[in-house]
Amino acid sequence: MNKKTNLLAVTALFAAAITIVTYFHISVGSMGGYVHVGDAFIYLAASLLPLPYAIAAAAVGAGLADLLSGSLIWVLPTLIIKPLMAMMFTSRNQKLLNKRNVIAMFSAGIICIVGYAAAEVIILLVSGSEIEAALITAATSAVAGVLQPIASAMLYLIVAYAAGDKIKNQKIN
């Protein structure tokens, strides 16, 4: 199999995994938001694949999960936020657990929390809510949303540690 075909196949597998793991979630907030560990698979994809492929896996996987779960209002924010999260990681290091990827988990978590809170404010304002109500609702959802990056970071750390250098040495890219 040539290199590009291999990358596309692995990207599609990551997108499917992200979709499935994100689809099975815990609902939070009044706006149809939810908490999941699908971001751990975004982190893995971004640590293993070249950036354009990781971005595609993140956007397609998470976007499909929103679409399939009936959270249509969140598809557009997801298509923006999840690729930004993937951009924090590097696949250029020989180890999954490296300084940049550990820092990236925190950066990605902040992007996730702030990005979805901002999207919620915009959605509420467009739907006619007062600014104060929109800010309070988004802040409340953001508090519950902190669980998602924490759970995803923990799962990423467990998988990356357990896999060690075995995955990186399989020549995905």
N, C-alpha and C positions, 0 to 999 in steps of 0.2 A: 504494500500500500504506500502510495507516495505521501510526502510530508503534509501537503495541504489537505488531502482526503482524511488523513489521520487526525489532524487538528479539527476539521469540521465534525468528524464523528465524535471525538471527545467533547467538543463544545456542545453538540446536541445531547450527549449523555448528561453533561452537567446541567444543561437547561431543563431536561426532563427531571433530574433529581431535585433541582431547585423548585420546580413546579409542584412536584409531589409533596416534598417536605413542607413547603409553604402552604399548600392547600389544606393540610391537616394542621389546624391552628386553634388557638383559644381567642374567642372574640372579646374585645375590650372597647370601651367608650360607646358613645351614642351615634358616632358617624360611620359605623360599620368597620372600624379598624380591628386589627387582630395582632396577636403575638405568635411568633413561630421561630423555628431554628433554621429556616431556609437560608438565612444569611451566612451560616457556617459553610454551606456549600458554595456560596458566592465567594467567600474568603478562600476556600480551597481552589476553586476555579481560577481565581485571580493570582494565586500563589503558584499555579502549575502551568497556566496557559499564557501565551503572549497577550498583551493588553487588549487588542481589538477583539479577540476571541472571548476573553473573560468578560468584557463589556457586553458582548452579544449574549452570552450564556446568562448573565445577570438580568439583562433587560427582558429577554424572551421568557426565561423561566419565571421570574417574579411577576412579569406582566400577565402571563398566561394564568398564573395562580389567582391573581386578582380577577381576571376575566371569568374563570371557571367557578370561582366562589361567589360570583354575583356582585363583587365590589367594583363595579364599573367606574365609579367616580374616582377611584384610586389608581386606575391604570396609567394615566398620564403622569401623575407625580412619581409613580413607581418607575416608569421608563426614564425618568430624569435622575431620581435619587439612587437607585441600585447601581447604575453604571458609575456614578460618582464614588460610591463606596468601593467598588472594585478597583478604581484607579489609585486607591491608597496603597495597594499591595504590590509586591514585586515577584516576578517569576524568574528573575535573572540570577538569583542566589541559588547555590547548590543545596541549601537546606530550607525546608518549609518554615521552621522556627528560626527566624533571624530577627535582628533588631528592627528592621523596617516593618516586617509583617506583624510583630508584636505591637509596635506603635500604631500600625495601620488599623488594628482592631479597635483601638480607642478612637481614632479619627473617623473610621467608618461608623462607629456607634453614635458619635456626635452628629455626623451628617444625617444618619437615619432619624434620630430624635428631632433635631432641628428642622430637617427637611419635611418630615411628615407633619410637624406642628405648624410650620409655615403654610403647607398645603391645606391643612384643616382650617386655618384662619381664612385663607383665600376662598375656599369652598363655602364657608359659613357667610362671609361677607357678600359673596356673589348671590347667595340664596336669600339675602335680606336681613341677616342677623346684625345686631348692633356690634360695634367694635369691642366693647367691654365683654359682652357675652361670648363673642368669638374667641377672644384671648383667654378667658377663663376656661372655656371648653377645651381649647387646644392645650392649655397648660395641664389640665386634668388628664387628658389622654397621654400627654408626654410623660407624666409620672408613671403611668402604667406601661408606657412604651419603653421605659428603661430596661425592663426585663428582657426584651428581645435581644438587644446587642449583648447583654451579659450572658444569656443562655447560648447564643450563637458563638460568642468568643470562647466560652468554656468547651463547647463541642469541638470547635476548630482546634483548640489547644490539645484536647484529648486525642483527636484523630492525627494531628500533625506530630505529636509526641510518639504515639503508638506506631505510626508509619515510619518515623525516623527519616532516613534518607532513601528508603526503598522506593517510594513513589517518584521522587525527583529523578532517580537514576533510570527510570523506565523510558526515557527519551520521548516524552509526549510532544515536545515541540522541536 
